[in-house]
Amino acid sequence: MNLLKKIFRNFLYLKEFLLINIYFFFENKKIVIFYFSSPGYRENLEYFYKFINNNKLSIYTIFRQKKNDNFENRSKVFFLGQRWVRFLKKVDIVISPSVCLDFKTSINIYYHHDILDSPLGSSRMIYYNLNNYRKVDFILVANSIVQNYLQYNLLKIFKKKQIPKIEIVGYNKINKLCKRKAQKQILIAPTNRNAFPSGTSILDQVYLKRLIIELRKEYKNYKIVLRPHPNNREFDMRFLSSFDVSIDNSSDYEKVYSESALMITDFSGTAFTYALRFKRPVIFLIRKKIYKIPGFLTSYYRSNLKFIGKASSIKNLNKDIRYLLCNNYQKRIYSFRKKVFNFDQNKALKTFLEKYINNF
């Protein structure tokens, strides 16, 4: 069955690949490709479409997987596996929320999706990530905090070698108001456990079991949802069924985030995305080994946890959740958001596009 699925998927890829090339053949404008390995970040890049000069540039959107939603009402939307994109003819500009080095392109732009300087991983993973980052032409970031963090680390490792330009364009998605009311739901969203040393992530069977047992002592009528990092979906989570825990592996986090009254995480960058986007609090379960992660102790991320929630432990978990749910954190989170994004985000994005893209 898996073989048949693979054959069918590659047949669909071939069909899309031929169709894209037919479009390219008749194209008389410069080609811009937005490439999404996951549909989850597409909403943030929709702001780019508003400001790109359609008279000079022809925009194509390519998803790695088929996604049936309103986004596909746009023209020139395709889905194509990452291995297939390397066979496309050279295009002018590629913009992607993941580092995609398979395209033959004149300008490769990576849109970094962290709001703050959340840890990149173990020493080995930091080098791996930064080595990929330096191969693109531009890294677009949310604010000066992320810009300084990436620039410092790139220069520290690659000193005299060429590093990409790092441009601030904001994170417009967090300005979109969420009208959906939070339900009696707690979301557990760990970081990518594969990128960090053992004993740091909360996605650990023994630790996770203790966490759920503690939660269920007081929050029996709450729905508990675990949303593992996309790279951790192979983690064995069958034991959670006996604790009435739902698993969310959807490609887009919007629904589960908007329905959750509170998030529990370890040190994932998604915590600040959740808090600043939905103005709801976060519990950070900081295990001892986390402090050994390079850069964590001195990070802006660590020193500002208090503005969106509390650093806690399993022992104090229910007490801290009670405190966060009973106190209105919205004003505090909103004030912090204004501090982090103290500039006109639309203007920053327009400036970048006018300077490097629209006049390409």
N, C-alpha and C positions, 0 to 999 in steps of 0.2 A: 504493500500500500504506500509506504514512504517513497519507494522508487517511482511509483506512478505519479505521486504528488510532485516529486522533483522534476520528472519529465514534463508534466503539464505546466509547472511554473516556468521552466526554461523555454517552453514553447511560447508562453505569454510574453516572456522577456524578449524573445526573438521578434515577435510581432511588434512590440513596442520599439525595439531597437531599429527595425526597418522603417517604421513610421517616423521616428525622430529624424533619421537620415534623409528621408524624403522632404521633411520640413526644412532641414538644413540646406538641402540642395537648392531650394527656391528662395532662400533667405537673402535679402539685400541689406540687412542692418547688422550691426555688431550683436553678437549673441551673449546674453547673460543667462546663466543657469543657477537656479536655486536648488540645491540638492539636500534632501532630508533623509538621513538613514533611519530616523524615527519621526513620525508625525507630531510628536509631542511639542517640538519647538517651533512649529510652523507659524503659530499665532504671533510670536514675537517678531518674526521676519516679515509679516504682512505689512508692517509700517514702511518697509523698504519699497514695496510696490508703489506706495502713494507718491514717493518723491523721485522715482527713477524716470528719466526722460524717455518716454515711449516713442518719440519722433526719431531718436537716434539709435535706440537699443531695442532689441527684441527679447522678451523675457520668456524663458522656459522654466517650468517647475517639474522636478523629477523626484518621486518618492521611491525608496528602496522596496517598499511594500505597498500593496493596494490599500487605499483608504477611501471609503465612500462617505464623504461629508461635503459640506457646502464649499469647501476650499476647491473642490474639483469642478466647480461651476466655471472656474477660470478657463480660458483657452490655453492650449499648449501645456497641458498637464499630463505627465506620463509616470509609469512606475517601471523601474529598471534596477536589477541587482547591481551591487557595487563592482562585481567582477566584470560586468558588461560595459561599464562607463569608460573603461580604458580603451575600448575599441571605437569609441566615437571620434569623429574628426576633431581637430583642435578647435576649441572654443575661445572666446575672448575673455570672459570673466566667469568665475565660479564663486558663489557665496553659499556657505554651509555652516550649520551649527555643530558640525563635527569635522575633525581634520580629515579631509578627503584628498589624498595625493594621487588618486588613480586617473583623474582627468588630465588630458593634455590641454593646458590653458595658458594664456598670457598673464592673467592675474588670478591668484588663488587667495580667497578671503575666508578666514575662519572666524565665526561669531562665537566668542567664548560666553558660555551661558551661566557662569557663576556671578552672583551679585557682590560677594565679598571674597577675601583671600582664603577661602576654605582649603584645607590641605589637599595637595595633589596626589599624595600616596606615600609609600615607603621611599627610601633613597633611590632604589632601583626604578620604581615607577615614576618618580619625579624626573629622573634623567630621560626615561623613555618618552614621557609626555612632552617635555621641553624640547627634546630632539626632533619630535614631530612638528611642534609649534614653529620652530625656527625655519622649517622648510616651506612655509606659506609666505605670501607677500605682505599680508596685513592680518593683524589680530584685532578684532573689534571688541571692546569691553564696555562694561556698564558704567564705570566711574573711575576716578583717579586712584582709588584704593586698589582695585584689581590691576590697573595699568602699572602702578609702582611695584606691586608684588611680582607680576610677570617679568617686568623689565629688569628688576633686581636679580631674579633667579636666572634669567637667560644670560645676562652679562656675567654673572658669577660662574656659570658653567662653561659658556662658550666665548668668554672674554673678547678676543680679537676677531672672532668669526662673525660673519654677517648675521644679524637677527632682524626679524620683520618689524615693520612699523606697527606700533600699538596705538590705536585711535579710540577715543572715547565717543560712544554714540548713544549711551543711555540704555535703558531696559524698559521700553515703552509698555510692555505687557502689564507691568504692575500698576499702571495708571488706569487700567480698565476696571471699572467698578464691578464687584461681584454682588448680584442681587439675591443669590440663593441663600436661604436661611440655613444655618448650621443645624445638623441633626444630633441626636444622642449617639455620636460616633467618635471613636478615637482612632487615629491613624498612626501606625508604626512604619516609619520610613528610614531604614538604615542606609548607610553609605555603601559603596562597592567594597565588599569584604575581600575581594581578590587583589585589591590594590594596596592593602594595608597589612601589617603584621598580625599574626594570630593573637586573639585576646583584646582587640581594640573595637571591632564592630560588635553591635548588639545582635547581629544575625549569626548567632551561635546557639546550637540546640539547647544546651544546658542553661545558658543565660536567658535565652528567649522564653524557655519554659518557666523559669523563676519569675520573669517579668509578667507573663500572662497570668500566672497563679496569683500574684500580688494584685494585679488590676482587677481580677474577677472577685476579689474579696469585697470590693466597694462598688465596682461598676458592673454589676450583674445585668442591668437592663440597658447597657450600652452595647452598640455594635462595635466590635474591634476588627480593624482591617489591617492586614500586613501588606505593604507594597514594597517588595524587594527591588533592589537596583536591577535594571535590565540585564546586567552581566551576571546576576546571581540567581536567575530563574531555575537553574538546575539544582539548587540547594533543596535538600529533602525536607519538605514542610508538611508531610502527611501527619505527623504527630499533633499538629495544631487542630485537626478536626475534632479531637476530643475536648478541646477548650472552646469550641464554637467561635473560631477565628476565621474570617474570610480572607482569601488571597486575591489581591488585585494585580493582575499582570497586563492590564490594558495599555495600549500604546500611548494614550493621552491621559495625563493626571488630572485634568481640569475637573471632572465630575467628582472623583473621590476626595480631592482637596477641598472643593467648595462645600461638600456635605459634612466635613469633619469639624468638630468643635475644637479639637486640639491635636497637635502632632507630637509624637515621641520619636526622637532620633538620637544618633550618637554625635557625629560631627559632619553630617552631610550638608553640602551647599544648598540643598533644596529647602532646608529649614528657613532660610531668610527669604527665599522665593515665596514660600507658603505664607510666612508671617506678613511680609510687606504687600503681597498681592491680595490676601484675604483678611488681613488685620486680625489674625487669631494667634493665640500663644503657642509656644513650643517648650517641651521638656527635653533637656539634653542629658542623656545618660553618659556621663564621662567616666570611662573605665581608666584605671591607673596607667595602663600601658599607652594610652592616647598621648600622655604628656611627653613620651619619647619620640613621637612623630616629628620629623624635621619641620621647624617653623611654627608649630602649633602654639607653644607657650607665648611667643611674641606676636602672634597674629592679631589683626584687627577683629577678625572673626571671634576669637576667644574672648577678647576684652569687651565685646559688645553683646554677649549672649543675654545679659540682664535686661536689655531694652526690648527684647521680644519674648522672653520667657525666663526659665530658671535652669541652672545646672543642678542635677539631682542624682539620686542613687535609688536602687530598688527599695531600700529600707525606708526612704522618705518619699517614695513615688506618689502614693495616694494623697498624702498631706499636701505635697506641692501641686498636684493636679487640682485639688480642692481650692487651693489659694488662687491659682490662675483662672479657674472657671468662675470663681465668685467675684474676682476683681476685674473691672473693665480695663483691659489692656489696649483697647483700640486707640485711645488718645496717645498713649506712650509709643506704640508702634508707629502711628502716623507721624509723630514728632521725629522719630528716628529716621523714618523714610525721607522726610524733608531734609534732614541733615546729610544723608548719604547721596541724595539726588538734588543737590542745591544748584541746579542749572537747568536750562531749557533743553529737554531731551530731543524734542523735534528739531530744534535749531542745530544741535550737535550732529544729528543724523543727516540733516540736509546739507550741512557744511561739508561733511565727509563725502557724500555722494556727488556734490557739485565739483569738488576738488579733484576726485580720483575716478569717478565712474561716468557721470553724465557727459563729461568732456573727453572721454577716452578716445 
